[in-house]
Amino acid sequence: MDIKQTELGLLLALHALLDHENVSLAAKQIGITQPAMSAQLKRLRDLFNDPLLVPSGRRLVATTRARALQNDLRAHLQGLNALVRDHTVFDPASSETTFRLIGTDYVHAVLAAPVQKMLAAEAPGARAAFLAFDPKTLWSSLEAETADLALATGMSLPEAKRQSALTEDFQVIMSKTHPLVGQPMTLEGFCAFPHILVSPEGGGFIGATDRVLKETGHKRRVAISLPSFLLAPALVSSSDALCMMPSRLAKLYESNVACSPSPFPSPVFDIDLMWHPRRQNDPAHKWFRGQVRRLAQGL
């Protein structure tokens, strides 16, 4: 193959064809007609001496050679895209960019409203998508640019760029009619009532609080394990159970539950803002991550 014989447009067409495995959808993505995309596919087959897409039942599937090309092709096109955008001035007021941010339910709860207000004021044509946190796919999402930023705690991603976003501690939440409301929270009182524990991995009944209590010679009874902090206030408000909840999140539910400082030094966790090094100098990305960090630190 002679690179002089090819064009960037052909490689963009190949990228779209491999993403969709459908000529019509690839044509729509590129903004050309279906016959024009079919002609592009024919040229690509000649160029690579491979059919690239072959019929399988009622659809097309990529050949082994095509699949082998896909990751390298994506990386090279992303590099070319970065070459252009890194030298582009970003104007938030006229931008129609969609920013995608990965985070836990905690991140979504405390940041979604501030981000929405910020965009409405400074970038009314832009949009933000808050994506579910999955540690197994976090890096691949940043690498593939299906997500722009991630806010997470305890993630070891040596390849990622990162900044500290915020440090969080915990408060005790309880029903507004709970016997402990209005009283100083003691270790004995804390351990006298059933507890709700949030286990992001699902099904856990021991957390950082239990390890702290063990060091003081105390023990609590965890009656309910939940996968999300957002489920806890409803259960707490209709029972005598207590729950340790991140302080900023607890503040959002002050109208429904009572809050009390922890009776022992609260566990803390740090949340980092992370992104792929490729996006370091992207003007739109720099603007958005700066805004997100500012909002997180101002919570």
PADRENBA-487817 format. One line per 3 residues: number of its first residue (from 0); for each residue x, y, z of N, C-alpha, C, O. Coordinates in steps of 0.1 Angstrom, whole numbers, plus 5000, padded with zeros to 4 digits. Example, Ala and Ser with C-alpha at 12.3 -4.5 7.8 and 13.67 -1.06 7.14 Angstrom:
0> 5132:4943:5078:5123:4955:5078:5132:4967:5078:5142:4967:5085 | 5128:4978:5071:5137:4989:5071:5129:5000:5079:5134:5011:5080 $
//
This chain:
0> 5008:4988:5000:5000:5000:5000:5009:5012:5000:5019:5013:5007 | 5005:5022:4992:5012:5035:4992:5003:5046:4998:4992:5048:4993 | 5008:5052:5009:5000:5062:5016:4997:5073:5007:4987:5080:5010 $
3> 5005:5076:4997:5002:5087:4988:4989:5085:4980:4983:5094:4975 | 4984:5072:4980:4972:5069:4972:4960:5071:4980:4949:5071:4975 | 4961:5073:4993:4949:5074:5002:4946:5089:5005:4954:5098:5002 $
6> 4935:5090:5012:4931:5104:5016:4925:5102:5030:4921:5092:5035 | 4926:5114:5038:4920:5114:5051:4906:5110:5051:4901:5103:5060 | 4898:5115:5041:4884:5112:5040:4881:5097:5040:4871:5092:5045 $
9> 4890:5089:5033:4888:5075:5032:4890:5068:5046:4882:5059:5050 | 4899:5073:5054:4902:5068:5067:4890:5071:5077:4886:5063:5085 | 4884:5083:5075:4873:5087:5083:4861:5078:5079:4853:5074:5088 $
12> 4860:5075:5066:4849:5065:5062:4851:5052:5068:4842:5045:5072 | 4864:5047:5068:4866:5034:5073:4863:5033:5088:4857:5024:5093 | 4867:5044:5095:4864:5045:5110:4849:5044:5112:4844:5036:5121 $
15> 4841:5051:5104:4826:5051:5106:4821:5037:5102:4812:5032:5109 | 4826:5031:5092:4821:5017:5087:4824:5007:5098:4815:4998:5101 | 4836:5008:5104:4839:4998:5114:4831:5000:5127:4828:4990:5134 $
18> 4828:5013:5130:4820:5015:5142:4806:5010:5141:4801:5005:5150 | 4800:5012:5129:4786:5009:5127:4784:4995:5120:4773:4989:5122 | 4793:4990:5113:4791:4978:5104:4778:4979:5096:4770:4970:5095 $
21> 4776:4991:5091:4764:4994:5084:4767:5006:5075:4771:5017:5079 | 4765:5004:5062:4768:5015:5052:4760:5027:5054:4765:5038:5053 | 4747:5025:5056:4738:5037:5057:4741:5045:5069:4742:5057:5069 $
24> 4743:5039:5081:4747:5046:5093:4760:5053:5092:4762:5064:5097 | 4770:5046:5086:4783:5052:5084:4782:5065:5075:4788:5075:5078 | 4774:5064:5064:4772:5075:5055:4765:5087:5063:4769:5098:5061 $
27> 4756:5084:5071:4749:5094:5079:4759:5101:5089:4759:5113:5090 | 4768:5093:5095:4778:5099:5104:4787:5108:5097:4791:5119:5102 | 4792:5104:5085:4801:5112:5077:4794:5124:5070:4801:5134:5067 $
30> 4781:5123:5067:4774:5133:5060:4774:5132:5045:4775:5142:5038 | 4775:5119:5040:4774:5117:5026:4763:5107:5023:4757:5102:5032 | 4760:5105:5010:4749:5096:5006:4754:5081:5008:4766:5078:5008 $
33> 4744:5072:5008:4748:5058:5009:4755:5053:4996:4765:5046:4998 | 4752:5057:4984:4760:5053:4973:4774:5058:4973:4783:5051:4970 | 4776:5070:4979:4790:5076:4980:4798:5068:4990:4809:5065:4988 $
36> 4791:5063:5001:4798:5055:5011:4801:5041:5005:4812:5036:5008 | 4792:5036:4997:4795:5023:4991:4807:5024:4982:4815:5015:4981 | 4808:5035:4975:4820:5038:4966:4833:5039:4975:4843:5034:4971 $
39> 4832:5045:4986:4843:5046:4995:4847:5032:5000:4859:5030:5001 | 4837:5024:5003:4841:5011:5008:4848:5003:4997:4857:4995:5000 | 4844:5004:4984:4850:4997:4973:4865:5002:4972:4874:4994:4971 $
42> 4868:5015:4974:4881:5020:4973:4889:5015:4985:4901:5012:4983 | 4883:5014:4997:4890:5009:5008:4894:4994:5007:4905:4990:5011 | 4885:4987:5001:4888:4972:4998:4900:4971:4989:4908:4962:4991 $
45> 4900:4979:4979:4912:4979:4970:4925:4983:4977:4935:4977:4975 | 4923:4993:4985:4935:4999:4992:4941:4989:5001:4953:4987:5002 | 4933:4982:5009:4938:4972:5019:4938:4958:5014:4943:4949:5021 $
48> 4933:4956:5002:4933:4942:4996:4926:4933:5006:4931:4922:5008 | 4915:4937:5011:4907:4929:5020:4892:4934:5019:4890:4946:5016 | 4882:4925:5020:4868:4929:5019:4864:4939:5031:4854:4946:5029 $
51> 4871:4938:5042:4868:4947:5053:4855:4945:5060:4854:4942:5072 | 4844:4945:5053:4831:4941:5058:4825:4931:5049:4824:4932:5037 | 4819:4920:5055:4814:4909:5048:4800:4906:5053:4797:4908:5065 $
54> 4791:4901:5044:4777:4898:5048:4777:4886:5059:4785:4877:5057 | 4768:4888:5069:4766:4877:5078:4751:4877:5082:4747:4885:5090 | 4744:4868:5075:4729:4869:5077:4724:4881:5070:4726:4883:5058 $
57> 4717:4890:5078:4711:4902:5072:4720:4915:5075:4715:4926:5074 | 4732:4913:5080:4740:4924:5084:4754:4922:5079:4758:4912:5073 | 4762:4933:5081:4776:4932:5077:4785:4931:5090:4781:4936:5101 $
60> 4796:4923:5089:4805:4922:5100:4819:4925:5095:4822:4922:5084 | 4827:4930:5104:4841:4934:5101:4850:4921:5100:4848:4912:5107 | 4859:4921:5090:4868:4910:5089:4879:4911:5100:4880:4921:5107 $
63> 4886:4900:5102:4897:4900:5111:4907:4911:5109:4912:4917:5118 | 4910:4913:5096:4920:4924:5092:4914:4937:5096:4921:4946:5101 | 4901:4939:5094:4895:4952:5097:4895:4955:5112:4898:4966:5117 $
66> 4892:4944:5120:4892:4946:5135:4907:4949:5140:4908:4957:5149 | 4916:4943:5133:4930:4946:5137:4934:4960:5134:4943:4966:5141 | 4928:4966:5124:4931:4980:5121:4924:4990:5130:4928:5001:5132 $
69> 4913:4986:5136:4903:4996:5142:4910:5004:5153:4908:5016:5153 | 4916:4998:5163:4922:5005:5174:4933:5015:5170:4933:5026:5174 | 4942:5010:5161:4952:5020:5156:4946:5031:5148:4950:5043:5150 $
72> 4936:5028:5140:4929:5039:5133:4923:5049:5142:4924:5061:5140 | 4916:5044:5152:4910:5053:5161:4920:5062:5168:4918:5074:5169 | 4931:5056:5172:4941:5064:5179:4947:5075:5170:4950:5086:5175 $
75> 4950:5071:5158:4956:5081:5148:4946:5092:5145:4950:5104:5144 | 4934:5089:5143:4924:5099:5141:4922:5109:5153:4920:5121:5151 | 4922:5103:5165:4921:5111:5177:4933:5120:5178:4932:5132:5182 $
78> 4945:5115:5174:4957:5124:5174:4955:5135:5164:4959:5147:5168 | 4950:5133:5153:4948:5143:5143:4938:5154:5148:4939:5166:5146 | 4927:5148:5154:4917:5157:5159:4923:5166:5170:4920:5178:5171 $
81> 4931:5160:5179:4938:5168:5189:4947:5179:5184:4948:5190:5189 | 4954:5175:5172:4963:5185:5166:4955:5198:5162:4960:5209:5163 | 4943:5196:5157:4935:5207:5153:4929:5215:5165:4930:5227:5166 $
84> 4922:5207:5174:4915:5214:5185:4924:5220:5195:4920:5230:5201 | 4936:5215:5197:4945:5221:5207:4950:5235:5203:4955:5242:5211 | 4948:5239:5190:4951:5252:5186:4939:5260:5182:4940:5270:5175 $
87> 4928:5256:5188:4915:5263:5185:4911:5271:5198:4912:5265:5209 | 4907:5283:5196:4901:5291:5208:4887:5286:5211:4879:5284:5202 | 4885:5283:5224:4872:5278:5228:4863:5290:5233:4868:5297:5242 $
90> 4851:5291:5228:4842:5301:5232:4830:5294:5238:4821:5290:5231 | 4829:5294:5251:4818:5287:5258:4804:5292:5254:4795:5285:5253 | 4803:5305:5252:4790:5311:5249:4784:5306:5236:4772:5306:5234 $
93> 4793:5302:5226:4788:5298:5213:4789:5282:5212:4786:5277:5201 | 4795:5276:5222:4797:5261:5220:4785:5253:5221:4775:5256:5228 | 4785:5242:5213:4774:5232:5214:4780:5218:5217:4775:5208:5214 $
96> 4791:5219:5225:4798:5207:5229:4790:5199:5239:4783:5205:5247 | 4791:5185:5238:4785:5177:5249:4797:5172:5257:4806:5165:5252 | 4797:5175:5270:4807:5171:5279:4802:5158:5287:4791:5158:5291 $
99> 4811:5148:5288:4807:5136:5295:4816:5133:5307:4828:5133:5306 | 4809:5131:5318:4816:5130:5331:4812:5117:5338:4800:5115:5340 | 4822:5109:5341:4820:5097:5349:4820:5100:5364:4829:5107:5368 $
102> 4811:5094:5371:4811:5096:5386:4802:5086:5393:4793:5080:5386 | 4803:5085:5406:4794:5077:5414:4781:5084:5416:4780:5096:5412 | 4772:5078:5423:4759:5084:5426:4761:5097:5435:4754:5107:5434 $
105> 4772:5096:5443:4775:5108:5452:4779:5120:5443:4774:5131:5445 | 4788:5117:5433:4792:5128:5424:4780:5134:5416:4779:5146:5415 | 4772:5125:5411:4760:5130:5404:4751:5138:5412:4747:5149:5408 $
108> 4749:5134:5425:4740:5141:5433:4745:5155:5437:4737:5164:5437 | 4758:5156:5440:4762:5169:5445:4767:5178:5433:4768:5191:5435 | 4770:5173:5422:4775:5181:5411:4766:5184:5399:4768:5194:5392 $
111> 4756:5176:5397:4747:5177:5385:4741:5191:5385:4741:5198:5375 | 4735:5195:5396:4728:5208:5397:4738:5220:5395:4735:5229:5387 | 4749:5220:5402:4759:5231:5399:4764:5232:5385:4765:5242:5379 $
114> 4766:5220:5379:4771:5220:5365:4760:5225:5356:4763:5232:5346 | 4748:5221:5358:4736:5225:5350:4735:5241:5351:4733:5247:5340 | 4736:5246:5362:4735:5261:5364:4746:5268:5357:4745:5278:5351 $
117> 4758:5262:5359:4770:5268:5353:4769:5269:5337:4772:5279:5331 | 4765:5257:5332:4763:5257:5317:4752:5267:5312:4754:5273:5302 | 4741:5267:5320:4730:5276:5316:4735:5291:5315:4731:5299:5307 $
120> 4744:5294:5325:4749:5308:5326:4760:5311:5316:4761:5322:5310 | 4769:5301:5314:4781:5304:5306:4782:5297:5292:4789:5302:5283 | 4776:5286:5291:4776:5279:5278:4762:5273:5275:4760:5261:5276 $
123> 4753:5281:5272:4739:5277:5271:4736:5267:5260:4726:5260:5260 | 4745:5266:5250:4743:5256:5239:4750:5243:5242:4748:5233:5235 | 4758:5242:5253:4765:5230:5256:4756:5221:5265:4746:5225:5270 $
126> 4760:5208:5265:4753:5198:5273:4763:5190:5282:4775:5189:5279 | 4758:5184:5292:4766:5176:5301:4759:5162:5303:4747:5162:5306 | 4766:5151:5301:4761:5138:5304:4768:5132:5316:4781:5131:5315 $
129> 4761:5128:5326:4768:5122:5338:4766:5107:5336:4755:5101:5335 | 4778:5100:5335:4779:5086:5332:4781:5078:5344:4788:5082:5354 | 4776:5065:5344:4778:5056:5356:4792:5053:5358:4800:5052:5348 $
132> 4796:5051:5370:4810:5048:5374:4812:5032:5373:4805:5025:5380 | 4822:5028:5366:4825:5014:5365:4840:5013:5365:4847:5017:5355 | 4847:5009:5376:4862:5009:5377:4868:5001:5366:4879:5004:5362 $
135> 4861:4991:5361:4867:4982:5351:4868:4989:5337:4877:4985:5329 | 4859:4998:5334:4859:5005:5321:4863:5019:5321:4863:5026:5311 | 4866:5024:5333:4869:5039:5334:4880:5044:5325:4878:5053:5318 $
138> 4892:5037:5326:4903:5041:5318:4900:5040:5303:4903:5049:5295 | 4894:5029:5299:4891:5027:5285:4881:5037:5279:4882:5041:5268 | 4872:5042:5288:4863:5052:5284:4870:5066:5282:4867:5073:5272 $
141> 4879:5069:5291:4887:5081:5289:4896:5080:5276:4898:5090:5269 | 4902:5068:5274:4911:5066:5263:4903:5067:5250:4909:5072:5240 | 4891:5061:5249:4883:5061:5237:4876:5074:5235:4869:5076:5225 $
144> 4877:5083:5245:4870:5096:5245:4855:5095:5244:4848:5104:5239 | 4849:5084:5250:4835:5083:5252:4831:5090:5265:4820:5092:5269 | 4842:5094:5273:4840:5102:5285:4852:5112:5285:4863:5109:5281 $
147> 4849:5124:5290:4859:5135:5290:4866:5135:5303:4878:5137:5304 | 4859:5133:5314:4864:5134:5328:4859:5123:5336:4848:5117:5333 | 4866:5120:5347:4861:5111:5357:4864:5117:5371:4874:5123:5373 $
150> 4854:5116:5380:4856:5120:5394:4855:5107:5402:4844:5101:5402 | 4866:5103:5408:4866:5090:5415:4876:5091:5427:4884:5099:5428 | 4874:5081:5436:4883:5080:5447:4890:5067:5447:4884:5056:5444 $
153> 4903:5067:5451:4910:5054:5453:4913:5047:5440:4916:5035:5440 | 4913:5054:5428:4916:5048:5416:4931:5049:5412:4936:5060:5412 | 4937:5038:5410:4951:5039:5405:4952:5038:5390:4951:5027:5384 $
156> 4953:5050:5384:4954:5051:5370:4967:5059:5366:4966:5071:5364 | 4979:5052:5366:4991:5059:5364:4992:5067:5351:4999:5077:5350 | 4984:5063:5341:4984:5069:5328:4976:5082:5328:4978:5091:5319 $
159> 4967:5084:5338:4958:5095:5337:4964:5108:5343:4973:5107:5352 | 4960:5119:5338:4963:5132:5344:4952:5133:5355:4941:5129:5354 | 4956:5140:5366:4947:5141:5377:4949:5154:5386:4960:5159:5386 $
162> 4938:5159:5392:4939:5170:5401:4930:5166:5413:4920:5159:5411 | 4933:5171:5425:4924:5169:5436:4912:5178:5434:4913:5189:5431 | 4900:5172:5436:4888:5179:5435:4882:5183:5448:4878:5195:5450 $
165> 4881:5174:5457:4875:5177:5470:4879:5166:5480:4882:5154:5476 | 4878:5169:5493:4879:5159:5504:4866:5159:5512:4860:5170:5515 | 4861:5148:5515:4847:5146:5521:4848:5138:5534:4856:5129:5535 $
168> 4840:5142:5544:4838:5134:5556:4824:5130:5557:4816:5132:5548 | 4820:5125:5569:4807:5119:5570:4799:5125:5582:4805:5130:5592 | 4786:5125:5581:4777:5128:5592:4768:5117:5594:4766:5108:5586 $
171> 4761:5117:5606:4751:5107:5609:4737:5113:5605:4734:5124:5609 | 4730:5105:5597:4716:5110:5594:4706:5101:5601:4709:5089:5603 | 4695:5106:5605:4684:5099:5612:4671:5106:5609:4670:5117:5604 $
174> 4660:5099:5613:4647:5104:5612:4646:5117:5620:4652:5118:5631 | 4638:5126:5616:4636:5139:5623:4629:5136:5637:4629:5145:5646 | 4622:5124:5639:4616:5121:5651:4624:5111:5659:4619:5105:5669 $
177> 4636:5108:5655:4645:5098:5662:4648:5103:5676:4649:5115:5679 | 4648:5093:5686:4651:5096:5700:4664:5104:5702:4666:5111:5712 | 4674:5103:5693:4687:5109:5694:4687:5124:5689:4697:5131:5691 $
180> 4676:5128:5682:4676:5142:5677:4676:5152:5689:4669:5150:5699 | 4685:5161:5688:4686:5172:5698:4695:5168:5709:4698:5176:5718 | 4701:5156:5709:4710:5151:5720:4724:5150:5714:4726:5148:5702 $
183> 4734:5152:5723:4748:5150:5718:4750:5135:5713:4745:5126:5720 | 4756:5133:5702:4758:5120:5696:4769:5113:5703:4781:5117:5702 | 4767:5103:5711:4777:5095:5718:4780:5082:5711:4771:5077:5703 $
186> 4791:5076:5714:4794:5062:5708:4783:5052:5713:4779:5044:5705 | 4779:5053:5726:4769:5044:5731:4756:5046:5724:4750:5036:5720 | 4752:5058:5722:4739:5061:5715:4740:5057:5700:4730:5051:5695 $
189> 4751:5059:5694:4754:5056:5680:4752:5041:5678:4747:5036:5668 | 4757:5033:5687:4758:5018:5686:4745:5012:5691:4743:5000:5689 | 4736:5019:5698:4724:5014:5703:4713:5011:5693:4703:5004:5696 $
192> 4714:5017:5681:4703:5016:5671:4709:5009:5659:4721:5008:5657 | 4699:5003:5651:4703:4996:5639:4709:5006:5629:4706:5018:5629 | 4717:5001:5620:4724:5010:5610:4721:5005:5596:4719:4993:5593 $
195> 4722:5015:5587:4721:5012:5572:4735:5015:5567:4741:5026:5570 | 4741:5006:5560:4754:5008:5554:4753:5008:5539:4746:5000:5533 | 4760:5017:5533:4761:5018:5518:4773:5011:5514:4785:5014:5517 $
198> 4771:5000:5506:4782:4992:5500:4782:4993:5485:4774:4986:5479 | 4790:5002:5479:4789:5004:5464:4791:4991:5457:4786:4990:5446 | 4799:4982:5462:4802:4969:5455:4789:4960:5456:4788:4951:5448 $
201> 4781:4963:5466:4769:4955:5468:4770:4944:5478:4779:4936:5478 | 4761:4944:5488:4760:4933:5498:4769:4934:5509:4769:4924:5518 | 4778:4944:5511:4787:4944:5522:4780:4949:5535:4771:4957:5535 $
204> 4785:4944:5546:4780:4948:5559:4790:4953:5569:4788:4956:5580 | 4803:4955:5564:4813:4961:5572:4820:4972:5563:4823:4970:5552 | 4822:4984:5570:4828:4995:5563:4838:5002:5571:4842:4996:5582 $
207> 4843:5013:5567:4853:5021:5574:4848:5024:5589:4857:5024:5598 | 4836:5027:5590:4830:5030:5604:4832:5018:5613:4836:5020:5625 | 4830:5006:5609:4831:4994:5617:4846:4992:5621:4848:4988:5633 $
210> 4855:4995:5613:4869:4994:5616:4873:5004:5627:4881:5001:5635 | 4868:5016:5626:4870:5027:5636:4864:5023:5649:4871:5024:5660 | 4852:5018:5649:4845:5014:5661:4853:5002:5668:4854:5002:5680 $
213> 4858:4993:5660:4865:4982:5666:4877:4986:5674:4881:4981:5685 | 4884:4997:5669:4895:5002:5676:4892:5009:5690:4900:5009:5699 | 4879:5013:5691:4875:5019:5704:4867:5009:5713:4863:5013:5723 $
216> 4867:4996:5708:4860:4986:5716:4845:4986:5715:4838:4981:5723 | 4840:4992:5704:4825:4993:5702:4821:4985:5690:4830:4982:5681 | 4809:4982:5688:4803:4975:5677:4789:4979:5674:4781:4981:5683 $
219> 4786:4981:5662:4772:4984:5658:4766:4973:5650:4773:4963:5646 | 4753:4973:5649:4746:4963:5641:4741:4969:5628:4732:4977:5628 | 4746:4964:5617:4742:4968:5604:4730:4959:5599:4732:4947:5597 $
222> 4718:4966:5598:4706:4958:5595:4704:4957:5580:4698:4948:5575 | 4707:4968:5573:4704:4969:5559:4717:4974:5551:4724:4983:5556 | 4720:4967:5540:4731:4971:5531:4725:4976:5518:4717:4969:5512 $
225> 4729:4988:5514:4723:4994:5502:4735:4996:5492:4746:4998:5496 | 4732:4996:5479:4742:4999:5469:4744:5013:5466:4753:5017:5459 | 4736:5022:5471:4736:5036:5468:4732:5045:5480:4723:5042:5487 $
228> 4740:5056:5481:4737:5066:5492:4723:5072:5489:4716:5076:5499 | 4719:5073:5477:4706:5080:5474:4694:5072:5479:4683:5078:5480 | 4695:5060:5482:4684:5052:5487:4683:5053:5503:4672:5051:5508 $
231> 4693:5058:5509:4693:5058:5524:4683:5068:5530:4677:5064:5540 | 4682:5080:5526:4674:5090:5533:4659:5085:5535:4653:5087:5545 | 4654:5079:5524:4640:5074:5525:4638:5063:5536:4628:5063:5543 $
234> 4648:5054:5537:4647:5044:5547:4649:5050:5561:4642:5046:5571 | 4659:5059:5562:4661:5065:5575:4649:5073:5580:4646:5072:5592 | 4643:5080:5571:4632:5089:5576:4620:5081:5581:4611:5087:5587 $
237> 4619:5069:5578:4607:5061:5582:4611:5050:5592:4603:5040:5593 | 4622:5051:5599:4627:5041:5608:4635:5047:5619:4637:5059:5619 | 4640:5038:5628:4649:5043:5638:4664:5040:5635:4672:5041:5644 $
240> 4666:5037:5622:4680:5033:5618:4688:5046:5616:4683:5057:5613 | 4701:5045:5618:4711:5055:5615:4719:5052:5603:4720:5040:5599 | 4724:5062:5597:4733:5060:5585:4744:5070:5584:4741:5082:5586 $
243> 4756:5065:5582:4767:5075:5579:4767:5079:5565:4767:5071:5556 | 4766:5092:5562:4764:5097:5549:4774:5108:5546:4777:5116:5555 | 4780:5109:5534:4789:5120:5531:4782:5134:5535:4771:5136:5531 $
246> 4790:5143:5541:4784:5155:5546:4777:5164:5535:4766:5169:5538 | 4784:5165:5524:4778:5174:5513:4764:5167:5508:4755:5175:5505 | 4764:5154:5508:4752:5147:5504:4741:5148:5514:4729:5150:5511 $
249> 4745:5147:5527:4736:5148:5538:4729:5162:5538:4717:5163:5541 | 4736:5172:5534:4731:5186:5534:4720:5187:5524:4710:5195:5526 | 4720:5179:5513:4709:5180:5503:4696:5175:5508:4686:5178:5503 $
252> 4697:5166:5519:4685:5160:5524:4681:5165:5538:4673:5159:5545 | 4686:5177:5541:4682:5183:5555:4668:5185:5557:4663:5185:5568 | 4660:5187:5546:4646:5189:5548:4638:5176:5551:4627:5176:5556 $
255> 4645:5164:5549:4638:5151:5551:4644:5144:5563:4637:5135:5569 | 4657:5146:5567:4663:5139:5577:4670:5148:5587:4673:5160:5583 | 4673:5144:5599:4682:5151:5608:4696:5147:5607:4699:5135:5604 $
258> 4705:5156:5609:4720:5153:5607:4727:5156:5620:4723:5165:5628 | 4737:5148:5623:4745:5150:5635:4759:5147:5632:4762:5138:5624 | 4769:5154:5638:4783:5151:5637:4786:5137:5641:4779:5131:5650 $
261> 4796:5130:5635:4800:5117:5639:4805:5117:5654:4812:5127:5658 | 4802:5107:5662:4807:5107:5676:4822:5102:5677:4827:5101:5688 | 4828:5100:5666:4842:5097:5665:4849:5104:5653:4841:5108:5644 $
264> 4862:5105:5652:4868:5111:5641:4863:5105:5628:4865:5093:5626 | 4856:5113:5620:4850:5107:5608:4860:5102:5598:4870:5108:5595 | 4857:5090:5591:4865:5086:5580:4864:5097:5569:4853:5104:5568 $
267> 4874:5099:5561:4874:5108:5550:4878:5101:5537:4884:5091:5537 | 4873:5107:5526:4878:5102:5513:4881:5114:5504:4874:5124:5504 | 4891:5112:5495:4894:5122:5486:4889:5118:5472:4889:5107:5468 $
270> 4884:5128:5465:4879:5126:5451:4888:5133:5441:4891:5145:5443 | 4893:5126:5432:4902:5132:5422:4895:5134:5408:4886:5126:5405 | 4899:5144:5402:4894:5147:5388:4905:5141:5379:4917:5144:5380 $
273> 4901:5132:5369:4910:5125:5361:4906:5126:5346:4894:5127:5343 | 4916:5126:5337:4914:5127:5323:4926:5121:5316:4936:5119:5321 | 4924:5118:5303:4934:5113:5294:4944:5124:5291:4940:5135:5288 $
276> 4957:5120:5291:4967:5130:5288:4965:5137:5274:4969:5148:5271 | 4959:5129:5265:4956:5135:5251:4948:5147:5252:4949:5156:5243 | 4940:5149:5262:4931:5160:5263:4937:5172:5271:4930:5182:5273 $
279> 4949:5171:5275:4955:5181:5284:4954:5195:5279:4951:5204:5286 | 4956:5197:5266:4957:5210:5260:4945:5213:5251:4944:5223:5244 | 4935:5205:5251:4922:5207:5244:4915:5219:5250:4911:5218:5262 $
282> 4913:5230:5243:4907:5242:5249:4894:5240:5256:4891:5245:5267 | 4885:5232:5249:4872:5230:5255:4873:5221:5268:4866:5224:5278 | 4882:5211:5267:4884:5203:5278:4890:5210:5290:4885:5209:5301 $
285> 4900:5219:5287:4906:5227:5298:4895:5236:5305:4895:5237:5317 | 4887:5241:5297:4876:5250:5302:4867:5242:5311:4864:5246:5322 | 4862:5231:5306:4852:5223:5314:4858:5217:5326:4852:5218:5337 $
288> 4870:5211:5326:4876:5205:5338:4879:5216:5348:4878:5214:5360 | 4883:5228:5344:4885:5239:5353:4872:5243:5360:4872:5246:5372 | 4861:5243:5352:4848:5247:5358:4843:5236:5368:4838:5239:5379 $
291> 4845:5223:5364:4841:5212:5373:4849:5213:5386:4843:5211:5397 | 4862:5215:5385:4870:5216:5397:4866:5227:5406:4866:5226:5418 | 4864:5239:5400:4859:5250:5408:4846:5248:5415:4845:5251:5426 $
294> 4837:5241:5408:4824:5238:5414:4825:5228:5425:4819:5230:5436 | 4834:5218:5423:4836:5208:5434:4842:5214:5446:4838:5211:5457 | 4852:5222:5444:4859:5228:5456:4850:5239:5463:4852:5242:5474 $
297> 4840:5244:5456:4831:5254:5462:4819:5248:5468:4811:5256:5474 | 4817:5235:5467:4805:5229:5473:4804:5231:5488:4795:5227:5495 $
//
